[in-house]
Amino acid sequence: MKPTAGKRLYSTVDTTSVIVVRWGAEDLDLTCDGSAMSETAPAAPGTPPKAGTTQLGKRYVTDDGAVELLCTTAGDGQLAVSGVPLAAKSSTPLPASD
């Protein structure tokens, strides 16, 4: 899979959905709990979103920063690229205003 920035992807196993912020030049496999993410929304609404593994509004990135995803619907699944789990991006501290 090689989605473009702005593409919305949906989990096939839980309520997780993400928007692609950055995707490197490579063709990589994006999964949620081991199942491939889909470009089509689920037909039937799933269970209500929970504060699970993926959190609403958090950005998830690879170690090298080539892939960055924004979580738009929380879920219990673990996002991974080519079998490597994605980590939540830490926020950048603001400078002191002393």
ZIHULIN-V125395 format. One record per residue. N is the residue number from 0. RES is the residue in one small letter. PSI is psi as a letter, one per 20 degrees, with the letter a starting at -180 (none if undefined). OMEGA is omega in whole degrees, 0 to 359 (999 if undefined). BURIAL is + if it has 24 or more other C-alpha atoms within 12 Angstrom, else -. Layout:
# ZIHULIN-V125395
n = (N & N)
res = (RES & RES)
psi = (PSI & PSI)
omega = (OMEGA & OMEGA)
burial = (BURIAL & BURIAL)
This chain:
# ZIHULIN-V125395
n = (0 & 1 & 2 & 3 & 4 & 5 & 6 & 7 & 8 & 9 & 10 & 11 & 12 & 13 & 14 & 15 & 16 & 17 & 18 & 19 & 20 & 21 & 22 & 23 & 24 & 25 & 26 & 27 & 28 & 29 & 30 & 31 & 32 & 33 & 34 & 35 & 36 & 37 & 38 & 39 & 40 & 41 & 42 & 43 & 44 & 45 & 46 & 47 & 48 & 49 & 50 & 51 & 52 & 53 & 54 & 55 & 56 & 57 & 58 & 59 & 60 & 61 & 62 & 63 & 64 & 65 & 66 & 67 & 68 & 69 & 70 & 71 & 72 & 73 & 74 & 75 & 76 & 77 & 78 & 79 & 80 & 81 & 82 & 83 & 84 & 85 & 86 & 87 & 88 & 89 & 90 & 91 & 92 & 93 & 94 & 95 & 96 & 97)
res = (m & k & p & t & a & g & k & r & l & y & s & t & v & d & t & t & s & v & i & v & v & r & w & g & a & e & d & l & d & l & t & c & d & g & s & a & m & s & e & t & a & p & a & a & p & g & t & p & p & k & a & g & t & t & q & l & g & k & r & y & v & t & d & d & g & a & v & e & l & l & c & t & t & a & g & d & g & q & l & a & v & s & g & v & p & l & a & a & k & s & s & t & p & l & p & a & s & d)
psi = (p & m & r & r & p & i & p & p & q & q & q & i & i & a & j & p & q & r & p & p & g & p & p & a & i & q & o & r & o & p & q & o & k & i & q & q & q & q & i & q & q & q & g & q & p & a & q & q & q & r & m & c & g & p & p & p & i & q & p & p & q & r & h & i & j & h & p & p & q & p & p & i & p & q & a & i & q & p & q & q & o & k & i & o & q & q & q & p & p & q & q & p & q & q & q & q & l & none)
omega = (176 & 180 & 178 & 178 & 181 & 181 & 178 & 179 & 185 & 175 & 177 & 183 & 178 & 186 & 183 & 170 & 184 & 171 & 180 & 176 & 180 & 176 & 181 & 183 & 185 & 174 & 186 & 177 & 176 & 182 & 172 & 185 & 176 & 179 & 182 & 176 & 183 & 177 & 179 & 180 & 177 & 183 & 182 & 178 & 180 & 177 & 180 & 179 & 179 & 173 & 185 & 184 & 176 & 185 & 180 & 176 & 179 & 175 & 181 & 186 & 171 & 181 & 182 & 178 & 181 & 180 & 177 & 181 & 176 & 181 & 180 & 173 & 182 & 178 & 181 & 184 & 176 & 178 & 179 & 175 & 182 & 177 & 180 & 181 & 178 & 179 & 176 & 180 & 180 & 180 & 179 & 180 & 177 & 179 & 179 & 180 & 182 & 999)
burial = (- & - & + & - & - & - & + & + & + & + & + & + & + & + & + & + & + & + & + & + & + & + & + & - & - & - & - & - & - & + & + & + & + & - & - & + & + & + & - & - & - & - & - & - & - & - & - & - & - & - & - & - & + & + & + & + & - & + & + & + & + & + & - & - & - & - & + & + & + & + & + & + & + & + & + & + & + & + & + & + & + & - & - & - & + & + & + & + & - & - & - & - & - & - & - & - & - & -)
